[in-house]
Amino acid sequence: MSTENQGSRMSDGVMSTGDGMRIFPDVEACIDCGSCVVSCKRTWDIPADEQRIKITTMLEGQEADEGFNGRQTDALAQGKSPGETNLPMQCYHCENAPCVSVCPTNALQKNDDGFVTVTDDLCVGCQYCLSGCPFGAPQFPDQSDTVASDVFGTGGIMDKCTGCRERQHASQGPACAEECATDAILVGTTSEIKDELEKRESGSFFNDAALDVIFGDEAGMMKGL
């Protein structure tokens, strides 16, 4: 596996970039500050009413069960309530990307370098990818608010997080990860992400099925953290 930046730079959540990288959140570090959203918009000139990454808040306003404040993954593992949890949601460039498998025009591809990309000229706006993705990554900013759009799926060209592919191939981390105030977005190989989560005594907020989608054959490393 080729990685283009082997230097450990955990001050910004980035361990190695380029071929074979993974993007994965540490939910126990996310504070819903929005810096990832702002950095993505600024870096890629994303309009104010669009976003390639968003922070989803679950169990908003709820306290965790006693002893589990700030330990969401431990709470889940023990069948307890994790309380309010913030999760950075973006394209995780899954190994077993369901968006790729359901795309009828091959507009979505899993590339040899590990990134999932969309070819604008092939996208017909059918929105099958939106139905297939469990993480809500596909966006349709040009979708028409018409009945025809709802029925026929004429949603315009799909857009999503690119993983900052160009930056990564230039040995830079994704903008969202480099500007995350709490290093809640981890970028690196599967083993690097696993090791970092273990150092932090964090785990995965995703269930085993989601880990299989994201990491494929390497999902076993992430299970049981």
Long-range contacts (C-beta under 8 A, 24 or more apart in sequence): 1-189, 3-188, 3-189, 4-168, 4-169, 4-171, 5-171, 5-172, 5-173, 9-173, 10-183, 10-196, 11-183, 12-173, 12-177, 12-178, 12-179, 12-180, 12-183, 13-173, 13-177, 13-178, 13-180, 13-183, 13-184, 13-185, 13-186, 13-187, 14-173, 14-174, 14-177, 14-178, 14-187, 14-188, 15-186, 15-187, 15-188, 15-189, 15-192, 15-193, 15-196, 16-187, 16-188, 16-189, 16-192, 17-167, 17-168, 17-169, 17-171, 17-172, 17-173, 17-187, 17-188, 18-113, 18-168, 18-169, 18-171, 19-112, 19-113, 19-114, 20-113, 20-114, 20-189, 21-93, 21-114, 21-163, 21-168, 21-187, 21-188, 21-189, 22-92, 22-93, 22-114, 22-187, 22-188, 22-189, 22-190, 22-193, 22-214, 22-215, 23-90, 23-91, 23-92, 23-93, 23-163, 23-174, 23-177, 23-185, 23-186, 23-187, 24-92, 24-185, 24-186, 24-193, 24-204, 24-214, 24-222, 25-87, 25-88, 25-184, 25-185, 25-186, 25-205, 26-183, 26-184, 26-185, 26-186, 26-196, 26-197, 26-200, 26-202, 27-72, 27-73, 27-85, 27-86, 27-87, 27-184, 27-202, 27-205, 28-70, 28-71, 28-72, 28-73, 28-200, 28-202, 29-182, 29-183, 29-184, 29-200, 29-202, 30-55, 30-86, 30-87, 30-88, 30-182, 30-184, 31-86, 31-181, 31-182, 31-184, 32-57, 32-86, 33-181, 33-182, 35-176, 35-179, 35-180, 35-181, 36-88, 36-176, 36-177, 36-179, 36-180, 36-184, 36-185, 37-176, 38-179, 39-175, 39-176, 39-178, 39-179, 40-161, 40-175, 40-176, 42-175, 43-164, 43-167, 43-175, 44-162, 44-175, 47-141, 49-141, 50-139, 50-141, 50-159, 51-139, 52-90, 52-91, 52-139, 52-159, 52-160, 52-161, 52-162, 53-88, 53-89, 53-90, 53-161, 53-176, 54-88, 54-89, 54-90, 54-136, 55-86, 55-87, 55-88, 55-89, 56-86, 56-87, 56-89, 56-136, 57-84, 57-85, 57-86, 57-87, 58-84, 58-85, 58-86, 58-87, 59-83, 59-84, 59-85, 60-84, 72-205, 73-202, 73-203, 73-204, 73-205, 73-225, 74-203, 76-203, 76-205, 77-203, 82-205, 85-205, 87-205, 88-176, 88-180, 88-184, 88-185, 89-135, 89-136, 89-137, 90-135, 90-137, 90-160, 90-161, 90-176, 91-116, 91-135, 91-137, 91-160, 91-161, 91-162, 91-163, 92-135, 92-137, 92-214, 93-163, 94-213, 94-214, 94-216, 95-213, 95-214, 95-215, 95-216, 95-217, 95-218, 96-212, 96-213, 96-214, 96-216, 97-213, 98-132, 98-133, 98-134, 98-213, 99-129, 99-132, 99-133, 99-137, 99-138, 101-132, 102-128, 102-129, 102-131, 102-132, 103-128, 103-129, 104-128, 107-158, 108-158, 113-165, 113-169, 115-162, 115-163, 115-165, 116-163, 117-162, 117-165, 118-157, 118-158, 118-159, 118-160, 120-157, 123-157, 123-158, 125-153, 125-154, 125-155, 125-156, 125-157, 125-158, 126-153, 126-155, 127-153, 127-155, 127-158, 128-153, 129-158, 130-155, 130-158, 134-210, 134-213, 137-161, 190-215, 190-218, 190-221, 190-222, 191-218, 191-221, 193-222, 194-221, 194-222, 194-225, 197-225, 198-225
